[in-house]
Amino acid sequence: MNQAVLQLPRTVFGEGALAVLRKELRLLGLARPLVVTDRGIVAAGLLERLAAALDGVDHAIFDGVTENNVFGDVDAGAVAYQASACDCVLGFGGGSVLDTAKCIAVVVATGENIASFALHPEREIGCAVPIIAIPTTAGTGSDADIYAGIHPDSKSAGVGIASYQVMPKLTVLAPELTSTLPPRITAATGIDALSHCVEGFLSKDDVPFAKLIALDGLRRGVSALRTVMKDPGDLVARSEMLLASYAGGIAMSMGTGPAHALALTCSDQGFPHGILSGIGVVVTVDQVLEKRRGDKCLLCAAFGINPDDSLGDAFAGLMKEVGLPISLAALGYRSEDVPGLASAAHAHFLNGFAHYPPSRDDYERMLYSSLALVD
């Protein structure tokens, strides 16, 4: 058996967890963070909670992260970091914010631009300044993983970086920060978390601890997502969603696969990533499971369905239940788009994590099936 390694951030979890932030920064020897966030967080008043937790800690703020983060966000954030003589980066927001914070940490440490890594994933990242992750959504998993996604510009498909250098030194999970999310964001980020648990579990890279955590995250998330959609203020369910998201981040450390290859292929149109990754699971997972009967039984049990049921159909049913589209047709794609999408998805490097990567013809068949689904 090959050796398996599981590396995690120092993690503080629970209602009121922000209160420990100053103490945790002292333990890490950090004195002046650059707070990376977006204007939506500012408008929602959440930054005031962070400021209270940082009372007495000198810090600077960069709130210029865009919804689908781009290289330019990283450049501007790096300028803010250097101008304020910071010693760490604190991401406070959703996935785009946390990923941008990671990219800024790499740029200011290496002195290179983010394109030199994100467009050349074979390059090793040698260093990054310390990263603190405080998510305000439950879905990305960036608070527990080694990845950061980014777009060259607003019209380009997503690319990214992968390195243990961008694993956060500290993650703070406070469920109350997610309780005022709009329903559609709660739904999309929640589905994203579940897609990470499913695809990470199915990766050919076998990290036993991570596989156990992925199944637990899926089980928690399926139940909790239904609860928070009905009762947004339920902090127990919000806590469960944060755990599911964190589990998804750990699962992603094993790699994702065809569902995310398809999601990233479609990521140049500005759609929320969680919707794309969810549709990716609906489109691809049943074929992936055809030769993984044991895995199917475990995933179906975690999802709460019978082992002979279709996991793709169950995933689609949950997406419908929380008000999300389940087909590429609902996003405006047509049959004439299928050949190009199939070629791009088949060529994506994420297929390398699959036990049985779909062929180009498989992708084409699955995509045509997606167009026929009724939302």
Summary of the structure (lengths in Angstrom):
residues: 375
radius of gyration: 19.5
end to end distance: 44.3
largest distance: 59.4
contacts: 1430
relative contact order: 0.11
helix: 55%
strand: 10%
